[in-house]
Amino acid sequence: MNTKASETHLQQKIALVTGGSRGVGRDIALRLAEAGADVILTYRSQADAAEEVVRQIQKADRRARALQVDLAGTDQIDSLVEGVGKVLTEWRTEGLDILVNNAGVSSHQPVGAITEAEFDRVVDTNFKSVVFLTQALLPRLNDGGRIIAIGSGLSRFSLAGMSVYGSLKAALERYMAYLGTELGPRGITANAISPGALDTDFNAAALEHNPAMRGYISSVTALGRMGVAEDVGGVVAMLCTPAAGWITGQRIEVSGGMFL
């Protein structure tokens, strides 16, 4: 982390980033710390990777903690909220300033093959858990705070095999607009960051299955390449700064101009 070039707009702010051990979530956690925030991040199974993110944040003289949770539904939300509360108590504070709902799962099946079990898996992780985790954390979210969800360019354009995933991301993005409406009186903003196709381990299986995909995506993207995790985290951090306090209820696409 380049602390010499770091901004400090988020000093004394505390962020929770779900799915913060790898990929986009990792970059978000690091960028928020660079901007001055202390970070609680969650992970499902990659404890070593999560602890490495914690160490990098601590090297930048920010506080960090990793909490294990499976957000495939709502069963572990209460325990996560309890864990967050314990960390806040240790840090001698009561509230969160930033909630980034990043954890999610992908699904790549044609419309004629999607099963009910697969549908439920994607719904439970990508939408249901976001709704109820956000709800559970509202009492701990400080007035003037930020809620950000990671949507997808697939809510605007369509690619074969992504019907359920893309549709749920569209629902998630609209949910952020409703949050912006209802939480506006508390000065809380809510926005969706919607990446285009990213060359990360989240999409590794699809990219391996179709080696030509990188070239195709680059050819339909104005900036001529696939995105990477580092293209996203800085935009999330920017939305958490005071300069972005008048932005709420928006879907902000970060795709390099894919399918313009």
TANORHU-V507732 format. One record per pair of residues at least 24 apart in sequence whose C-alpha atoms are under 6 Angstrom apart, sorted by the first residue. I is the first residue (numbers start at 0). GAP is how many residues later the second one is. Records with the same first field share a line. If there is no record, write none. Layout:
# TANORHU-V507732
I->GAP, GAP
This chain:
# TANORHU-V507732
5->28, 29
6->28
7->27, 28
8->26, 232
9->25, 26, 27
10->25, 26
12->24, 84
13->24, 25, 82, 83
14->24, 82, 83, 84
15->24, 25, 83
16->24, 83
17->24, 83, 84, 85
18->24, 83, 84
20->28, 29
22->206
23->205
26->203, 206
27->205
30->202, 203
31->205
37->24, 25, 26
38->25
39->24, 25, 26
40->25
41->24, 25, 26
42->25
43->24, 25, 26
70->54, 58
71->52, 53
72->51, 52, 56
73->55
94->45, 46, 47
95->44, 45, 46
96->44, 45, 48
97->47, 48, 49
98->48
99->47, 48, 49
100->48
101->48
107->53, 54
108->52
109->51
142->43, 44, 45
143->43, 44
144->43
145->42, 43
146->43
147->42, 43, 44
148->43
149->42, 43, 44
150->41, 42, 43
151->42, 43
152->41, 42, 43
175->73
176->72
179->68, 69
188->59
189->58, 59
190->57, 58, 59
191->59
192->59, 60
193->58, 59, 60
194->58, 59, 60
195->59
197->28, 29, 30
198->29
219->38, 39
220->36, 37
221->35
222->33
